[in-house]
Amino acid sequence: MSHLVTIKTQVKDIAAIRQACVRLQLPAPQAGTARIYNQECSGWLVELPGWRFPVVCQTETGDLQYDNFQGHWGDPQRLDAFLQHYAVAKATLEAHRQGHTVQERLEQNGAIRLTIGLPA
């Protein structure tokens, strides 16, 4: 039986952040503090291509801090891609931790379909 699941993503898992960066061929995330326009933000820094400032992942809260100046300082699709790959990595990690198998398929529209099987 198939079930559609919708996930509201909170970015809390550094292992999934790292996997998302690998999948997107981004530099490894770094723990630190970044000056984003006029304030400092601390957390895991993710450098997105073409973005003026890093995205700061605050894993304690799941929040992201960034400033792309409504797309002028960074393409929002790059952030969308990071969040998509983070969600895939997190779902896959959790499924594997519970003994499930995971199959992944890229759809023509860019969506990623995960099929999670029952534990053996």
Protein Blocks (a to p, Z undefined) as FASTA:
>chain_A
ZZddddddddfbfklmmmmmmmnopacdddddddehjacceddddddehiabdcdddfkn
opacddeegolnocfklmmmmmmmmmmmmmmmmmmmnopacdddddfkopacddddddZZ
